[in-house]
Structures are given as C-alpha cells and as structure tokens.
Amino acid sequence: MTKRILVIDDDTDICLLLRRFLTKNGYEVAIAHTGEDGLAMLDTFLPDLVLTDFKLGDIDGVTILSRIKAKLPHVVVIIITGYSDIKVAINVMKQGAYDYITKPLFPDEILITLQKALAEASEEKIETENNQVAKTIPTTSRRSTNVPYLFGEGPESQY
C-alpha cells in the first residue's frame, strides 16, 4: 500500500521539490500552502505522515502539531524550519513531533527520515493491534505458550 504524505509549507518551490522527489520514491503526496488548508485536508487525504513548516503565515508549528495530533493521533508529524533553535526542537518533540529538520532540505536526508518514521509507526500500529486483540481473549482461554491467538476446544487441540 502506498504511503500518503501531506506537505504543508508556504514556500511553493519547496512544495514542488518535495512533491516531485517523494512521488518518484513511491509516495502519494498532497500539498497545502497554509496551515488551515493542511488541516482541512486531513479528513479527505488521510495522510500517514505530515511534513510541515514550523512558521506558516496563519499557524505556528506547535499549534498545527497539536491540532493534527488531536484529530489523527497515529499520524507521524515531522517539522521543517529555516530557524535552528534547540528550545523549539525540544518543545515540538515533547508535543509529539517525530523529528525536526532544518532548512536547507537535503532530499536524501528527508527520505531516510521519512522511511524510518513510517517504519516505526507501522511497527507501533501492529504492536497496538496485537495488544488490543490479546485483551479481547478471555483470560480463562489463554494458554501459557509462545503461540499467540491459537486456541481450540477439540481433542486435537489439547496438549
């Protein structure tokens, strides 16, 4: 399944560069030039990852990050900015951003970061789903084995 990336940046050149580069690398990419437009696209585009500028004309990075996480908590958010400030980086990471990348953007660096973020998000999703399934199995039905979710009642399934 093709992963979907939403790029939110008021710099049209960066958006075009990222769209071309990420599309060539197998991602489906949508672009928004304002924070509000990007937030509006969350419902229709349903991204796996959002790559957003920290300083947009209408919303700052912390606000957009918190609104994305409130709406779609599982979506990975990476902040990009032209301002290298360690306090801001720490703050957005505490707020739930996966990473903080400073401009100028290096396509290969972005690709590696996106791949790593999406892989980790997939692993977390699988782990969460497995934990939810395990909770639905009655305790009396669980066996103390290393084989999850394989239970039977017939004589062939007894130990």
N, CA, C and O of each residue as an XYZ file, in Angstrom:
636
protein
N       0.837     -1.171      0.000
C       0.000      0.000      0.000
C       0.891      1.246      0.000
O       1.838      1.348      0.780
N       0.577      2.163     -0.863
C       1.348      3.397     -0.986
C       1.097      4.293      0.221
O      -0.050      4.549      0.590
N       2.162      4.758      0.821
C       2.045      5.666      1.959
C       1.725      7.066      1.460
O       2.184      7.487      0.398
N       0.930      7.774      2.247
C       0.487      9.121      1.876
C       1.177     10.161      2.754
O       1.224     10.039      3.978
N       1.708     11.180      2.098
C       2.411     12.251      2.804
C       1.756     13.575      2.457
O       1.542     13.892      1.287
N       1.439     14.347      3.496
C       0.907     15.689      3.326
C       2.028     16.672      3.640
O       2.595     16.655      4.733
N       2.340     17.529      2.673
C       3.367     18.555      2.849
C       2.650     19.887      3.035
O       1.852     20.299      2.192
N       2.945     20.556      4.153
C       2.361     21.871      4.429
C       3.502     22.871      4.537
O       4.286     22.839      5.485
N       3.583     23.760      3.553
C       4.644     24.767      3.541
C       4.180     25.934      2.680
O       3.579     25.732      1.625
N       4.457     27.151      3.127
C       4.048     28.323      2.352
C       5.026     28.649      1.221
O       4.770     29.553      0.426
N       6.130     27.930      1.142
C       7.099     28.101      0.060
C       6.739     27.132     -1.073
O       6.929     25.922     -0.944
N       6.225     27.664     -2.172
C       5.767     26.813     -3.278
C       6.909     26.015     -3.904
O       6.695     24.892     -4.360
N       8.116     26.579     -3.933
C       9.252     25.855     -4.508
C       9.589     24.606     -3.695
O       9.862     23.547     -4.260
N       9.569     24.734     -2.377
C       9.838     23.574     -1.519
C       8.754     22.520     -1.709
O       9.044     21.325     -1.766
N       7.517     22.963     -1.806
C       6.413     22.024     -2.021
C       6.573     21.263     -3.328
O       6.387     20.047     -3.369
N       6.914     21.968     -4.384
C       7.097     21.309     -5.683
C       8.271     20.335     -5.644
O       8.173     19.218     -6.152
N       9.373     20.757     -5.045
C      10.543     19.889     -4.916
C      10.192     18.619     -4.150
O      10.504     17.514     -4.594
N       9.545     18.779     -3.003
C       9.196     17.623     -2.187
C       8.192     16.718     -2.894
O       8.306     15.494     -2.838
N       7.210     17.323     -3.558
C       6.216     16.505     -4.268
C       6.893     15.649     -5.346
O       6.648     14.445     -5.428
N       7.732     16.261     -6.161
C       8.419     15.512     -7.224
C       9.307     14.410     -6.657
O       9.257     13.262     -7.097
N      10.112     14.782     -5.682
C      11.063     13.836     -5.106
C      10.349     12.672     -4.420
O      10.705     11.514     -4.633
N       9.353     12.974     -3.605
C       8.666     11.918     -2.864
C       7.801     11.049     -3.778
O       7.680      9.844     -3.555
N       7.207     11.648     -4.794
C       6.420     10.878     -5.759
C       7.323      9.906     -6.511
O       6.951      8.753     -6.727
N       8.511     10.369     -6.912
C       9.470      9.480     -7.595
C       9.906      8.324     -6.706
O      10.310      7.270     -7.199
N       9.824      8.525     -5.390
C      10.223      7.480     -4.445
C       9.032      6.649     -3.961
O       9.137      5.928     -2.970
N       7.909      6.752     -4.659
C       6.791      5.852     -4.400
C       5.736      6.309     -3.427
O       4.883      5.513     -3.035
N       5.761      7.558     -3.024
C       4.760      8.066     -2.088
C       3.661      8.824     -2.822
O       3.886      9.381     -3.896
N       2.480      8.837     -2.236
C       1.404      9.682     -2.728
C       1.486     10.978     -1.925
O       1.473     10.945     -0.695
N       1.571     12.111     -2.608
C       1.844     13.383     -1.937
C       0.742     14.391     -2.229
O       0.309     14.550     -3.370
N       0.300     15.067     -1.177
C      -0.626     16.189     -1.305
C       0.069     17.413     -0.724
O       0.901     17.301      0.177
N      -0.284     18.581     -1.251
C       0.368     19.833     -0.869
C      -0.668     20.808     -0.330
O      -1.781     20.899     -0.847
N      -0.286     21.537      0.721
C      -1.085     22.651      1.235
C      -0.132     23.797      1.520
O       0.983     23.584      1.996
N      -0.574     25.020      1.226
C       0.298     26.186      1.412
C      -0.020     26.979      2.670
O       0.693     27.927      3.000
N      -1.081     26.606      3.375
C      -1.390     27.237      4.664
C      -1.710     26.142      5.666
O      -2.063     25.022      5.297
N      -1.582     26.482      6.924
C      -1.900     25.520      7.971
C      -3.360     25.109      7.953
O      -3.676     23.928      8.102
N      -4.249     26.071      7.772
C      -5.680     25.768      7.747
C      -6.033     24.857      6.576
O      -6.836     23.936      6.728
N      -5.437     25.107      5.405
C      -5.685     24.236      4.252
C      -5.180     22.815      4.537
O      -5.838     21.833      4.194
N      -4.022     22.721      5.159
C      -3.471     21.413      5.509
C      -4.351     20.670      6.491
O      -4.594     19.474      6.332
N      -4.834     21.375      7.510
C      -5.719     20.745      8.490
C      -7.022     20.292      7.844
O      -7.558     19.240      8.193
N      -7.529     21.079      6.911
C      -8.761     20.710      6.210
C      -8.564     19.452      5.366
O      -9.507     18.687      5.164
N      -7.354     19.236      4.875
C      -7.068     18.078      4.035
C      -6.924     16.779      4.833
O      -6.956     15.693      4.253
N      -6.769     16.881      6.142
C      -6.562     15.681      6.951
C      -7.711     14.687      6.802
O      -7.483     13.478      6.766
N      -8.933     15.183      6.715
C     -10.100     14.299      6.622
C     -10.236     13.629      5.267
O     -10.681     12.484      5.182
N      -9.861     14.325      4.216
C     -10.065     13.770      2.875
C      -8.848     13.013      2.369
O      -9.003     12.013      1.669
N      -7.656     13.454      2.699
C      -6.438     12.813      2.198
C      -5.975     11.667      3.107
O      -5.387     10.697      2.629
N      -6.235     11.774      4.394
C      -5.832     10.774      5.387
C      -4.364     10.369      5.258
O      -4.059      9.245      4.859
N      -3.456     11.290      5.597
C      -2.021     11.002      5.436
C      -1.493     10.025      6.480
O      -2.046      9.890      7.571
N      -0.413      9.352      6.115
C       0.331      8.538      7.075
C       1.366      9.402      7.786
O       1.777      9.110      8.910
N       1.780     10.477      7.106
C       2.810     11.358      7.635
C       2.543     12.780      7.159
O       2.131     12.999      6.020
N       2.783     13.742      8.043
C       2.680     15.155      7.681
C       4.054     15.782      7.854
O       4.686     15.659      8.904
N       4.498     16.449      6.816
C       5.756     17.186      6.816
C       5.355     18.653      6.751
O       4.890     19.122      5.712
N       5.532     19.381      7.850
C       5.033     20.749      7.900
C       6.100     21.753      8.320
O       6.957     21.473      9.158
N       6.018     22.918      7.715
C       6.897     24.023      8.084
C       6.492     24.509      9.474
O       5.314     24.468      9.829
N       7.463     24.966     10.255
C       7.163     25.454     11.598
C       6.523     26.834     11.562
O       5.620     27.125     12.346
N       6.989     27.681     10.653
C       6.471     29.053     10.575
C       5.644     29.221      9.312
O       6.170     29.498      8.234
N       4.355     29.048      9.467
C       3.421     29.277      8.373
C       2.790     30.644      8.584
O       2.850     31.194      9.684
N       2.191     31.190      7.546
C       1.591     32.517      7.663
C       0.425     32.583      8.623
O       0.188     33.619      9.244
N      -0.308     31.484      8.754
C      -1.524     31.529      9.567
C      -1.454     30.752     10.880
O      -2.219     31.042     11.799
N      -0.554     29.772     10.990
C      -0.466     28.935     12.195
C       0.999     28.624     12.477
O       1.785     28.406     11.555
N       1.358     28.605     13.756
C       2.731     28.221     14.097
C       2.816     26.696     14.235
O       1.799     26.005     14.302
N       4.033     26.201     14.275
C       4.275     24.767     14.283
C       3.701     24.025     15.471
O       3.206     22.910     15.310
N       3.752     24.600     16.649
C       3.223     23.931     17.833
C       1.706     23.788     17.722
O       1.152     22.744     18.065
N       1.037     24.835     17.243
C      -0.421     24.795     17.101
C      -0.838     23.765     16.063
O      -1.735     22.959     16.314
N      -0.201     23.783     14.908
C      -0.587     22.821     13.877
C      -0.287     21.394     14.316
O      -1.067     20.484     14.036
N       0.830     21.189     14.996
C       1.172     19.871     15.512
C       0.104     19.372     16.481
O      -0.348     18.232     16.372
N      -0.301     20.213     17.425
C      -1.294     19.788     18.408
C      -2.652     19.527     17.757
O      -3.372     18.622     18.176
N      -3.001     20.294     16.757
C      -4.282     20.080     16.072
C      -4.263     18.808     15.225
O      -5.272     18.108     15.133
N      -3.129     18.512     14.613
C      -3.018     17.260     13.849
C      -3.119     16.073     14.803
O      -3.865     15.127     14.548
N      -2.370     16.126     15.899
C      -2.362     15.023     16.859
C      -3.729     14.833     17.523
O      -4.111     13.708     17.847
N      -4.462     15.928     17.726
C      -5.801     15.827     18.314
C      -6.768     15.144     17.343
O      -7.642     14.380     17.753
N      -6.598     15.428     16.069
C      -7.503     14.884     15.051
C      -7.112     13.463     14.636
O      -7.967     12.582     14.540
N      -5.827     13.247     14.394
C      -5.324     11.944     13.951
C      -4.065     11.598     14.749
O      -2.954     11.822     14.269
N      -4.222     11.060     15.945
C      -3.062     10.821     16.824
C      -2.018      9.868     16.263
O      -0.851      9.948     16.647
N      -2.404      8.971     15.365
C      -1.464      7.990     14.818
C      -0.587      8.561     13.700
O       0.396      7.929     13.312
N      -0.922      9.735     13.182
C      -0.171     10.315     12.064
C       1.184     10.834     12.555
O       1.276     11.527     13.569
N       2.214     10.484     11.817
C       3.568     10.937     12.125
C       3.715     12.369     11.619
O       3.330     12.679     10.491
N       4.275     13.242     12.462
C       4.478     14.637     12.074
C       5.965     14.968     12.181
O       6.603     14.737     13.208
N       6.495     15.518     11.086
C       7.878     15.989     11.067
C       7.834     17.478     10.783
O       7.178     17.920      9.839
N       8.532     18.249     11.601
C       8.568     19.703     11.469
C       9.811     20.096     10.679
O      10.909     19.605     10.944
N       9.625     20.997      9.694
C      10.768     21.560      8.980
C      10.793     23.065      9.225
O       9.747     23.703      9.341
N      11.981     23.614      9.301
C      12.079     25.042      9.566
C      13.407     25.603      9.067
O      14.392     24.885      8.897
N      13.390     26.893      8.845
C      14.602     27.597      8.452
C      15.355     28.147      9.654
O      16.427     28.733      9.508
N      14.791     27.956     10.838
C      15.378     28.503     12.059
C      15.836     27.367     12.960
O      15.030     26.550     13.404
N      17.112     27.321     13.220
C      17.656     26.270     14.062
C      17.665     26.746     15.508
O      18.552     27.495     15.918
N      16.678     26.309     16.275
C      16.556     26.699     17.677
C      16.317     25.440     18.496
O      15.285     24.788     18.345
N      17.253     25.099     19.352
C      17.183     23.860     20.125
C      15.975     23.845     21.058
O      15.389     22.785     21.281
N      15.591     24.995     21.609
C      14.426     25.048     22.502
C      13.145     24.703     21.748
O      12.285     23.988     22.262
N      13.029     25.216     20.531
C      11.856     24.919     19.711
C      11.851     23.439     19.350
O      10.809     22.788     19.409
N      13.000     22.913     18.980
C      13.097     21.495     18.617
C      12.675     20.607     19.784
O      11.908     19.662     19.597
N      13.161     20.899     20.967
C      12.793     20.112     22.152
C      11.299     20.225     22.420
O      10.642     19.232     22.735
N      10.763     21.432     22.296
C       9.338     21.645     22.554
C       8.457     20.844     21.599
O       7.511     20.189     22.038
N       8.755     20.888     20.297
C       7.902     20.161     19.351
C       8.053     18.644     19.511
O       7.103     17.900     19.272
N       9.227     18.191     19.910
C       9.404     16.759     20.151
C       8.584     16.335     21.370
O       7.984     15.260     21.366
N       8.552     17.155     22.396
C       7.736     16.860     23.577
C       6.250     16.866     23.234
O       5.463     16.138     23.840
N       5.872     17.688     22.264
C       4.463     17.790     21.859
C       4.037     16.644     20.946
O       2.851     16.509     20.644
N       4.974     15.826     20.506
C       4.623     14.656     19.703
C       5.184     14.610     18.294
O       4.858     13.694     17.539
N       6.022     15.575     17.916
C       6.644     15.518     16.595
C       7.654     14.371     16.579
O       8.312     14.093     17.582
N       7.765     13.717     15.436
C       8.735     12.635     15.306
C      10.151     13.190     15.187
O      11.091     12.657     15.776
N      10.289     14.269     14.415
C      11.612     14.840     14.195
C      11.482     16.310     13.819
O      10.383     16.814     13.586
N      12.607     16.977     13.765
C      12.701     18.404     13.499
C      13.864     18.583     12.533
O      15.016     18.342     12.895
N      13.565     19.007     11.297
C      14.590     19.121     10.259
C      14.770     20.585      9.888
O      13.792     21.294      9.655
N      16.024     21.041      9.833
C      16.280     22.436      9.465
C      16.573     22.556      7.975
O      17.114     21.647      7.346
N      16.199     23.706      7.440
C      16.499     24.028      6.043
C      17.927     24.523      5.980
O      18.404     25.077      6.971
N      18.627     24.361      4.896
C      18.153     23.820      3.622
C      17.877     22.324      3.740
O      18.527     21.607      4.501
N      16.895     21.879      2.965
C      16.498     20.482      2.975
C      17.374     19.681      2.023
O      17.652     20.103      0.900
N      17.795     18.534      2.489
C      18.568     17.612      1.663
C      17.674     16.414      1.377
O      17.345     15.664      2.296
N      17.273     16.217      0.125
C      16.297     15.181     -0.208
C      16.619     13.796      0.356
O      15.727     13.122      0.871
N      17.857     13.370      0.266
C      18.204     12.040      0.778
C      18.007     11.947      2.286
O      17.555     10.922      2.797
N      18.348     13.018      2.993
C      18.151     13.054      4.448
C      16.662     12.971      4.778
O      16.267     12.256      5.699
N      15.846     13.694      4.036
C      14.400     13.666      4.259
C      13.859     12.269      3.986
O      13.049     11.750      4.755
N      14.302     11.666      2.903
C      13.823     10.330      2.545
C      14.151      9.318      3.638
O      13.296      8.518      4.018
N      15.364      9.347      4.137
C      15.766      8.420      5.202
C      14.924      8.658      6.453
O      14.469      7.704      7.084
N      14.715      9.909      6.811
C      13.916     10.243      7.992
C      12.476      9.770      7.821
O      11.897      9.197      8.744
N      11.893     10.007      6.640
C      10.516      9.577      6.380
C      10.401      8.057      6.435
O       9.467      7.526      7.037
N      11.331      7.363      5.819
C      11.285      5.897      5.810
C      11.371      5.343      7.229
O      10.633      4.430      7.599
N      12.273      5.901      8.009
C      12.438      5.453      9.389
C      11.181      5.740     10.208
O      10.729      4.888     10.972
N      10.621      6.932     10.052
C       9.421      7.314     10.798
C       8.240      6.426     10.439
O       7.513      5.974     11.323
N       8.044      6.172      9.150
C       6.928      5.338      8.716
C       7.109      3.883      9.151
O       6.135      3.219      9.508
N       8.332      3.390      9.125
C       8.596      2.019      9.573
C       8.305      1.879     11.063
O       7.680      0.906     11.484
N       8.747      2.833     11.853
C       8.485      2.790     13.291
C       6.999      2.915     13.579
O       6.489      2.246     14.478
N       6.299      3.752     12.840
C       4.856      3.915     13.031
C       4.123      2.621     12.689
O       3.165      2.259     13.372
N       4.556      1.923     11.649
C       3.935      0.646     11.273
C       4.150     -0.397     12.359
O       3.234     -1.149     12.690
N       5.356     -0.447     12.914
C       5.649     -1.392     13.990
C       4.794     -1.105     15.215
O       4.269     -2.031     15.833
N       4.647      0.174     15.572
C       3.824      0.554     16.721
C       2.360      0.203     16.485
O       1.677     -0.246     17.405
N       1.871      0.401     15.262
C       0.480      0.092     14.934
C       0.224     -1.402     15.068
O      -0.797     -1.804     15.626
N       1.132     -2.226     14.566
C       0.985     -3.677     14.661
C       0.998     -4.107     16.125
O       0.184     -4.932     16.541
N       1.910     -3.555     16.895
C       2.003     -3.896     18.317
C       0.716     -3.503     19.051
O       0.214     -4.269     19.873
N       0.190     -2.329     18.760
C      -1.045     -1.868     19.390
C      -2.209     -2.774     19.022
O      -3.006     -3.146     19.883
N      -2.312     -3.131     17.738
C      -3.388     -4.017     17.294
C      -3.275     -5.384     17.958
O      -4.287     -5.952     18.368
N      -2.072     -5.919     18.072
C      -1.883     -7.215     18.731
C      -2.283     -7.150     20.202
O      -2.898     -8.081     20.720
N      -1.938     -6.058     20.872
C      -2.310     -5.896     22.275
C      -3.821     -5.797     22.437
O      -4.382     -6.332     23.393
N      -4.486     -5.110     21.497
C      -5.940     -4.991     21.568
C      -6.605     -6.344     21.360
O      -7.576     -6.661     22.047
N      -6.108     -7.142     20.432
C      -6.659     -8.471     20.192
C      -6.441     -9.352     21.418
O      -7.346    -10.085     21.817
N      -5.267     -9.292     22.014
C      -4.963    -10.109     23.187
C      -5.895     -9.776     24.346
O      -6.262    -10.659     25.121
N      -6.276     -8.517     24.469
C      -7.171     -8.113     25.552
C      -8.584     -8.661     25.365
O      -9.324     -8.809     26.337
N      -8.963     -8.963     24.120
C     -10.317     -9.457     23.866
C     -10.447    -10.953     24.121
O     -11.565    -11.460     24.204
N      -9.347    -11.666     24.245
C      -9.386    -13.105     24.508
C      -9.578    -13.306     26.003
O      -8.791    -12.789     26.796
N     -10.599    -14.040     26.403
C     -10.839    -14.255     27.835
C      -9.619    -14.892     28.505
O      -8.946    -15.739     27.919
N      -9.352    -14.475     29.723
C      -8.193    -14.952     30.466
C      -8.227    -16.468     30.639
O      -7.186    -17.125     30.603
N      -9.431    -17.026     30.827
C      -9.532    -18.470     31.045
C      -9.162    -19.254     29.795
O      -8.819    -20.433     29.890
N      -9.224    -18.625     28.628
C      -8.898    -19.319     27.379
C      -7.425    -19.259     27.042
O      -6.964    -19.995     26.170
N      -6.688    -18.414     27.701
C      -5.277    -18.236     27.362
C      -4.445    -19.410     27.875
O      -4.650    -19.885     28.992
N      -3.549    -19.850     27.088
C      -2.606    -20.897     27.463
C      -1.241    -20.246     27.657
O      -0.963    -19.204     27.064
N      -0.417    -20.829     28.453
C       0.910    -20.259     28.682
C       1.881    -20.820     27.645
O       2.759    -21.623     27.959
N       1.701    -20.378     26.413
C       2.607    -20.781     25.333
C       3.111    -19.542     24.640
O       2.650    -18.435     24.917
N       4.039    -19.720     23.755
C       4.548    -18.602     22.973
C       3.825    -18.461     21.645
O       4.249    -17.663     20.809
N       2.754    -19.203     21.421
C       1.990    -19.140     20.184
C       0.734    -18.317     20.459
O      -0.205    -18.821     21.077
N       0.699    -17.062     20.012
C      -0.459    -16.217     20.325
C      -1.663    -16.543     19.455
O      -1.526    -16.880     18.279
N      -2.834    -16.436     20.048
C      -4.123    -16.465     19.359
C      -4.482    -17.803     18.729
O      -5.330    -17.833     17.838
N      -3.887    -18.892     19.143
C      -4.236    -20.192     18.593
C      -4.778    -21.043     19.726
O      -4.020    -21.627     20.501
N      -6.103    -21.106     19.813
C      -6.752    -21.842     20.874
C      -7.816    -22.740     20.264
O      -8.426    -22.379     19.258
N      -8.039    -23.874     20.845
C      -9.069    -24.784     20.363
C      -9.684    -25.535     21.516
O      -9.141    -25.573     22.620
N     -10.835    -26.137     21.238
C     -11.545    -26.859     22.265
C     -11.574    -28.370     22.000
O     -11.791    -29.153     22.925
N     -11.359    -28.779     20.757
C     -11.422    -30.195     20.379
C     -10.239    -30.975     20.894
O      -9.250    -30.386     21.331
N     -10.322    -32.318     20.849
C      -9.232    -33.159     21.368
C      -7.924    -32.969     20.605
O      -6.847    -33.135     21.179
N      -8.001    -32.625     19.322
C      -6.785    -32.418     18.541
C      -6.006    -31.196     18.997
O      -4.797    -31.103     18.784
N      -6.700    -30.267     19.621
C      -6.024    -29.030     20.012
C      -5.554    -29.047     21.459
O      -4.942    -28.083     21.920
N      -5.823    -30.097     22.162
C      -5.401    -30.202     23.550
C      -3.940    -30.645     23.623
O      -3.450    -31.313     22.712
N      -3.259    -30.290     24.671
C      -1.839    -30.602     24.821
C      -1.655    -31.989     25.376
O      -0.522    -32.430     25.572
